[in-house]
Amino acid sequence: MTRPVRVGISTCPNDTFAFHALLTGAVVTPGLELEFVLADVEELNQRMLRGELELAKTSVHAMLAMAARVWVLPSGAALGFGVGPLLLSAPGRPTELPLPGEARVLAPGRWTTASLLMQLLHPTPLRLEQTVFSAILPRLSAGSADYGVCIHEARFTWREHGLGHVADMGQLFERRTGAALPLGGLSVKRTLGRTRAQELARAVRSSLEWALAHREECLPTMRAHAQEHSDTVLWAHVDQYVNEWTLELGSVGHAALRALADLAQARGLFVGEDALEVL
């Protein structure tokens, strides 16, 4: 017997929205048995890098590191304009770039695209302190760090914590490259073979199409896994990160992936010799 395909998705509303139909059986996958792992995106990055998952939501930063071992699925990506991580300050800290050299800057994981953006777009080198994304706002609020790169629901709730806004990393990227910002996507191991990988791609697209046609039915799954339980915030998250390029990367998505890779290479931070290939 073949074992199930291990699929990792984040607990963020855009992922639980897109995968609700597969998680609940609303979309069936004949010939494909799926075993789901829901985790923080950095844990998914690490597990995918170690080869423990066959398909996973992965930061584009991590994808670049394993481009020779994975394909990028054409559906399921988080990318666009105005979707970037926010660089925030603790109360009382300066809100201008560049940040002070001695500043303690929290980032949501070594392989997150947010961490890569800080290295690419901050005018001077920084030492980043990696922590789980959900801890960044509380730590900034308490003053135990100076700055933080905030992602996921924190993008919509940071004002409630009395923090300062330093920069939108997505806007900085867009100004530098003219491209949409590619945050993450679905990567699939090449060892599965192209045929099986394409079956998974079709299943993901079917699940996403089902979600778009049955939005309200996805809400219980989104609520069950989100850090923020306000329905208004959950839908704001979905509306921000589920767009036409989530359904199909298209030319805008392909250009976004190239732009991030080219910028990383130009800054001497390119993490692999192979280009990303979309299935």
N, C-alpha and C positions, 0 to 999 in steps of 0.2 A: 504494500500500500504506500502511496505517496503521502508525505506529510503535508499539512496545511501550509499555505503561503502566509508567512508572517508579515503583517501589515502594521506599520507604526504611524499613528496620526497624533497631532498635538491636541491638547484639550481646549484650544482656542475656538471661539464660536464659528469662525469661517470654516474650520476643518470639521467640526462636529455637524455643522449644517450640511456641508458637501457630502459627508459620509453617512449621514443619518439613514438613508435608504439601505445601504449595505450593512450597517450595524444592526438594523431592525428587521431585515429580511423583506423590506418593501420592494427592493430590487434583488432578484435572485441571480446567481452566477453558476449555471450548470457547468460541471466539470472543473469548477474552481472552488476549493474549500479555503476560506480565509480565516486567519486567526489574528485578532486585533490586539494591539498594544497601544494604550493611550498614555502619553507622557509629555513632559516638558520638551520643547523643541531641541534644547541642547542635549538632553538624554537621547533623543532620537538621532541627532547628529552623531553622537559618540557610538551608539549601537550600530548605526549604518556603516560608519567607518570601520568598526570591528567585524562587520559581516554578519551580524546577528539577525538582521531583518532583510527580507527580500524586497520589500517596497516600503517607502517611508516618506513622510513630509520632512524635507531636509532644507536647511538654510543653503542658499546659493554659495556662500563661502565654503561650506563643507562639500558641496557638489564639485566645486573647482578642484578640491583636493583629491577627489576620487573619480575624476572624469573618465579615466581609462576603464573603470570598473562598473559604471552605471550608465543607463540612459535616462534622459529627462522625459517624463510623460508630458504630452501636449496639453493635458487638462490638469486642473488642481493647483495651479500656481497662485502665489500671492505676489502681485506686482501691479504697478500703476503709477499714476502721478498723484502727489499729495498723500502718499501712504507711508512715508518714512518714519523711522524711529525718532523720538524726540530727545534732545540733550537738555536735561533739566538741572536746576541748581537747588541746593538746600537753602532754607531761609537765611537771608543775610549774605549769601555769597554773590560775587559779581556775576553778571549775566552777559558778559561780552567775550568774544573769542579774540585771541587764544586764551585758553584756560591757564591758570597759574601752574608752573612746572611742578610744584609740590602737591597739587590737588589730588585727593583720593577720588577716583572716577570709577563708578560701578558699571559693569557691562553684563549682559545676560547670558554669557557663555562664550568660550574660546572660539567655537566654530560658527557662531551666529553671524549673519550678515551685518547686524548692528555693530559688532566688534570690528569687523573688517572696515566698515564705513568710518569709524572713529580713527582708524589707522590711516585711511586713505585721505580723509577730508579735513582732519584737524591740522592746522598749519605747523605745529611742532609735535615731536614725539610725546606720547603719553604712556604712563604705566597704568594699565587697566586692571581692576580687581574684579574677577569673575564671580558672579553669584546668580542664583536662580532669579528669573525675571520678576516673580511676585514679591521678592524681598526688597526690591530697589526703592519703590515709593516709601514704604515704612522706614527704611534706613535713612533716606534723605530727610523725611519729616522729622525724625529724631535727631538729626544732625550728626549721625555716626559716619557719614561720608559727605563729600563736598558736591559731587556731581553724579549724575547717573544717566545712562542711555536706556530709555524706556520704550517698551514694545507692548504689543497685544492690548488688552483692555486699559492699561495704564495711559495709553494715548488719549483716552477720553475722560479719565477721572483725576488727572494730576492736579487740576486746580483746587480740588477739594482738600488737598494736602498742604496747601499754602506754599507751593514751590514756585521757583522762577523758571522762565522759558529762556534758554540760551540759543538753541538752533533746531531747526527741522532738518535732519540729516538727508531726508529725501529731497527737499528743496535744494540743498547744497549739491547733491548728486545731479539733479536735473539741470541746474545751472552750468555745472562743469561739463556734462556730456550731451545734454539735449535729449536724453533717453529716459524712458520710464525706469523706475527703480525695481529691480527684481529682488525680492526679499527671500522667497523660498519657493519650493515646488516639490513635486513628487519624483523621487529617483527610484529606479528599479535596477536590481542587479542583472548584469548581462549574462551571468551564468544560468539564469532561468531560460534563456533562449528568446529569440525575437518573437516567436509565435505566442508563447505564454505571456510575454511582456505586453504584447498587443491585446491579448484577451483582458489583461488587467486594466489597460488603458481604456478599453471599451466599457468595462464595468464601472470605472471611476466616472467616466463621462455620463453614463446612464444614471448613476447615483446623483450627480450634480444636476442633471436635467430634471430628475424627479423632485429634488429639493426646490428648484426654482419654480416648479409648478405647484408645489404643496408647502409653501413657506411655513405656515403656522404649525403644521404637523411636525416640523423639525424642532420646535421650541423646547419640548421636554428634554431632548437629548442635549441641546445647547445648555440649558439650565443645569443639567446634572453634572456637567464637567467644568463650567466656567468659574473663574476667580471672582468675577463680578456678576451679581445676580439680578441687577436691574435689567428688565426686558428692553428698556430704551437703549441701554449701553450695548446689549447683545445685538440688537438689530443695527445699531450704528456701526458696530464692528463688521457684521456681515455685509452691510451696504458699502463699507469702505474697501473691503478686501476681496469680495466676490464680485467680479466684473466680467466684461467680455473676454478678457485675456485669461481669466480663470477657466472659462469654458474651452478656449482654444488660444494657445500662445500667439499664433499668427506672426506677422512680420514685426509688430511692435514688441512682442515678447522675445523673439529671436534677437532683435537689435538690443534689447535691454540686457540680455545675458552677455552678449559680446561686449557691450559698453563697460559692464562691471569687470569682466575679465581683462579687458584692455587697460582700464585704469589701474587695476591691481598690478599688472605687468609693468606699466609705466612707472609705478612707485616702488618697484622692486619687491612687491609682496605677492607675486604670482605663486600660487601654491601647487601647481602641477604643470606638466608640459603638454597635456592633451586638452583639446578643446571640448567643451560640452556638446553632446549630440542629442538632439531631440528625437524621440522615437518616431 
